[in-house]
């Protein structure tokens, strides 16, 4: 009887840990998506501005 109870508790602990890992993974993915910079903004060409002082 005690072995069954211990096994149920261990199984419940494993499920709880798995749920916590999945929740943490989702939080990390959500943070990464919030900080993501769209590729359109990272590939824009920036013109070279050379004035009189920049040419030597």
OpenMM code with the backbone's topology and positions (N, CA, C; nanometers):
from openmm import Vec3, app, unit

residues = "UNK UNK UNK UNK UNK UNK UNK UNK UNK UNK UNK UNK UNK UNK UNK UNK UNK UNK UNK UNK UNK UNK UNK UNK UNK UNK UNK UNK UNK UNK UNK UNK UNK UNK UNK UNK UNK UNK UNK UNK UNK UNK UNK UNK UNK UNK UNK UNK UNK UNK UNK UNK UNK UNK UNK UNK".split()
positions = [
    Vec3(0.0823, -0.1189, 0.0000),
    Vec3(0.0000, 0.0000, 0.0000),
    Vec3(0.0864, 0.1249, 0.0000),
    Vec3(0.1879, 0.1228, 0.0838),
    Vec3(0.2761, 0.2388, 0.0931),
    Vec3(0.3550, 0.2585, -0.0361),
    Vec3(0.3950, 0.1488, -0.1009),
    Vec3(0.4701, 0.1579, -0.2257),
    Vec3(0.3855, 0.2243, -0.3344),
    Vec3(0.2575, 0.1897, -0.3380),
    Vec3(0.1683, 0.2492, -0.4381),
    Vec3(0.1545, 0.3995, -0.4141),
    Vec3(0.1409, 0.4369, -0.2888),
    Vec3(0.1276, 0.5786, -0.2563),
    Vec3(0.2554, 0.6538, -0.2923),
    Vec3(0.3707, 0.5948, -0.2586),
    Vec3(0.4989, 0.6582, -0.2921),
    Vec3(0.5140, 0.6735, -0.4427),
    Vec3(0.4722, 0.5706, -0.5169),
    Vec3(0.4829, 0.5756, -0.6624),
    Vec3(0.3901, 0.6834, -0.7189),
    Vec3(0.2693, 0.6944, -0.6645),
    Vec3(0.1766, 0.7991, -0.7106),
    Vec3(0.2338, 0.9374, -0.6829),
    Vec3(0.2925, 0.9549, -0.5665),
    Vec3(0.3511, 1.0848, -0.5322),
    Vec3(0.4699, 1.1173, -0.6228),
    Vec3(0.5518, 1.0167, -0.6515),
    Vec3(0.6664, 1.0379, -0.7405),
    Vec3(0.6176, 1.0724, -0.8812),
    Vec3(0.5135, 1.0042, -0.9264),
    Vec3(0.4583, 1.0313, -1.0590),
    Vec3(0.4006, 1.1722, -1.0652),
    Vec3(0.3316, 1.2115, -0.9602),
    Vec3(0.2753, 1.3465, -0.9536),
    Vec3(0.3871, 1.4508, -0.9541),
    Vec3(0.4957, 1.4241, -0.8822),
    Vec3(0.6093, 1.5170, -0.8788),
    Vec3(0.6717, 1.5300, -1.0177),
    Vec3(0.6847, 1.4186, -1.0888),
    Vec3(0.7407, 1.4227, -1.2250),
    Vec3(0.6515, 1.5039, -1.3179),
    Vec3(0.5207, 1.4846, -1.3077),
    Vec3(0.4282, 1.5617, -1.3926),
    Vec3(0.4345, 1.7098, -1.3583),
    Vec3(0.4447, 1.7399, -1.2309),
    Vec3(0.4525, 1.8796, -1.1879),
    Vec3(0.5808, 1.9450, -1.2399),
    Vec3(0.6927, 1.8741, -1.2295),
    Vec3(0.8200, 1.9279, -1.2797),
    Vec3(0.8146, 1.9485, -1.4301),
    Vec3(0.7527, 1.8553, -1.5014),
    Vec3(0.7414, 1.8689, -1.6465),
    Vec3(0.6573, 1.9916, -1.6815),
    Vec3(0.5479, 2.0117, -1.6086),
    Vec3(0.4620, 2.1281, -1.6334),
    Vec3(0.5382, 2.2576, -1.6044),
    Vec3(0.6181, 2.2588, -1.4979),
    Vec3(0.6977, 2.3776, -1.4653),
    Vec3(0.8005, 2.4059, -1.5738),
    Vec3(0.8656, 2.3013, -1.6256),
    Vec3(0.9640, 2.3199, -1.7339),
    Vec3(0.8972, 2.3749, -1.8588),
    Vec3(0.7808, 2.3204, -1.8926),
    Vec3(0.7084, 2.3689, -2.0107),
    Vec3(0.6659, 2.5145, -1.9931),
    Vec3(0.6209, 2.5516, -1.8743),
    Vec3(0.5807, 2.6898, -1.8480),
    Vec3(0.7011, 2.7832, -1.8592),
    Vec3(0.8161, 2.7408, -1.8054),
    Vec3(0.9373, 2.8228, -1.8141),
    Vec3(0.9809, 2.8373, -1.9599),
    Vec3(0.9732, 2.7285, -2.0342),
    Vec3(1.0094, 2.7321, -2.1764),
    Vec3(0.9196, 2.8307, -2.2511),
    Vec3(0.7901, 2.8272, -2.2223),
    Vec3(0.6972, 2.9180, -2.2893),
    Vec3(0.7250, 3.0628, -2.2524),
    Vec3(0.7591, 3.0885, -2.1257),
    Vec3(0.7925, 3.2261, -2.0845),
    Vec3(0.9153, 3.2764, -2.1600),
    Vec3(1.0160, 3.1919, -2.1759),
    Vec3(1.1373, 3.2303, -2.2489),
    Vec3(1.1041, 3.2591, -2.3949),
    Vec3(1.0232, 3.1731, -2.4561),
    Vec3(0.9847, 3.1952, -2.5959),
    Vec3(0.9038, 3.3240, -2.6113),
    Vec3(0.8157, 3.3516, -2.5164),
    Vec3(0.7367, 3.4755, -2.5214),
    Vec3(0.8262, 3.5987, -2.5080),
    Vec3(0.9251, 3.5923, -2.4186),
    Vec3(1.0173, 3.7053, -2.4024),
    Vec3(1.0999, 3.7257, -2.5286),
    Vec3(1.1455, 3.6174, -2.5886),
    Vec3(1.2252, 3.6277, -2.7108),
    Vec3(1.1420, 3.6880, -2.8238),
    Vec3(1.0179, 3.6473, -2.8340),
    Vec3(0.9319, 3.7031, -2.9386),
    Vec3(0.9074, 3.8519, -2.9162),
    Vec3(0.8917, 3.8922, -2.7918),
    Vec3(0.8686, 4.0335, -2.7611),
    Vec3(0.9908, 4.1187, -2.7959),
    Vec3(1.1106, 4.0619, -2.7844),
    Vec3(1.2343, 4.1365, -2.8114),
    Vec3(1.2813, 4.1230, -2.9557),
    Vec3(1.2112, 4.0425, -3.0333),
    Vec3(1.2532, 4.0140, -3.1704),
    Vec3(1.2476, 4.1399, -3.2558),
    Vec3(1.3464, 4.1580, -3.3416),
    Vec3(1.3504, 4.2695, -3.4360),
    Vec3(1.3156, 4.2132, -3.5735),
    Vec3(1.2128, 4.2660, -3.6369),
    Vec3(1.1746, 4.2149, -3.7689),
    Vec3(1.2904, 4.2251, -3.8677),
    Vec3(1.3033, 4.1262, -3.9526),
    Vec3(1.4145, 4.1220, -4.0473),
    Vec3(1.4135, 4.2437, -4.1393),
    Vec3(1.2973, 4.2977, -4.1674),
    Vec3(1.2896, 4.4165, -4.2549),
    Vec3(1.3670, 4.5336, -4.1947),
    Vec3(1.3719, 4.5402, -4.0625),
    Vec3(1.4415, 4.6500, -3.9963),
    Vec3(1.5916, 4.6265, -3.9867),
    Vec3(1.6355, 4.5040, -4.0022),
    Vec3(1.7781, 4.4748, -3.9861),
    Vec3(1.8525, 4.4709, -4.1184),
    Vec3(1.7805, 4.4696, -4.2307),
    Vec3(1.8485, 4.4568, -4.3599),
    Vec3(1.8406, 4.5828, -4.4440),
    Vec3(1.7935, 4.6915, -4.3870),
    Vec3(1.7867, 4.8164, -4.4617),
    Vec3(1.9271, 4.8676, -4.4910),
    Vec3(1.9470, 4.9130, -4.6125),
    Vec3(2.0755, 4.9722, -4.6486),
    Vec3(2.0830, 5.1138, -4.5924),
    Vec3(2.1946, 5.1461, -4.5372),
    Vec3(2.2167, 5.2798, -4.4825),
    Vec3(2.3153, 5.3505, -4.5744),
    Vec3(2.2753, 5.4639, -4.6300),
    Vec3(2.3655, 5.5333, -4.7219),
    Vec3(2.4888, 5.5858, -4.6482),
    Vec3(2.5997, 5.5824, -4.7184),
    Vec3(2.7235, 5.6347, -4.6629),
    Vec3(2.7201, 5.7863, -4.6819),
    Vec3(2.7328, 5.8587, -4.5758),
    Vec3(2.7281, 6.0049, -4.5840),
    Vec3(2.8689, 6.0593, -4.5630),
    Vec3(2.9264, 6.1010, -4.6711),
    Vec3(3.0613, 6.1581, -4.6622),
    Vec3(3.0536, 6.3052, -4.6970),
    Vec3(3.0833, 6.3822, -4.6013),
    Vec3(3.0868, 6.5264, -4.6257),
    Vec3(3.2293, 6.5686, -4.6549),
    Vec3(3.2505, 6.6960, -4.6533),
    Vec3(3.3850, 6.7483, -4.6782),
    Vec3(3.4837, 6.7013, -4.5741),
    Vec3(3.4394, 6.6872, -4.4518),
    Vec3(3.5297, 6.6496, -4.3445),
    Vec3(3.5620, 6.5001, -4.3452),
    Vec3(3.4757, 6.4183, -4.4059),
    Vec3(3.4949, 6.2750, -4.4040),
    Vec3(3.5873, 6.2254, -4.5152),
    Vec3(3.6152, 6.3058, -4.6157),
    Vec3(3.6993, 6.2606, -4.7273),
    Vec3(3.8429, 6.3032, -4.7046),
    Vec3(3.9284, 6.2086, -4.6927),
    Vec3(4.0706, 6.2388, -4.6734),
    Vec3(4.1551, 6.1449, -4.7515),
] * unit.nanometer
topology = app.Topology()
chain = topology.addChain("A")
for resn in residues:
    res = topology.addResidue(resn, chain)
    for name in ("N", "CA", "C"):
        topology.addAtom(name, app.Element.getBySymbol(name[0]), res)
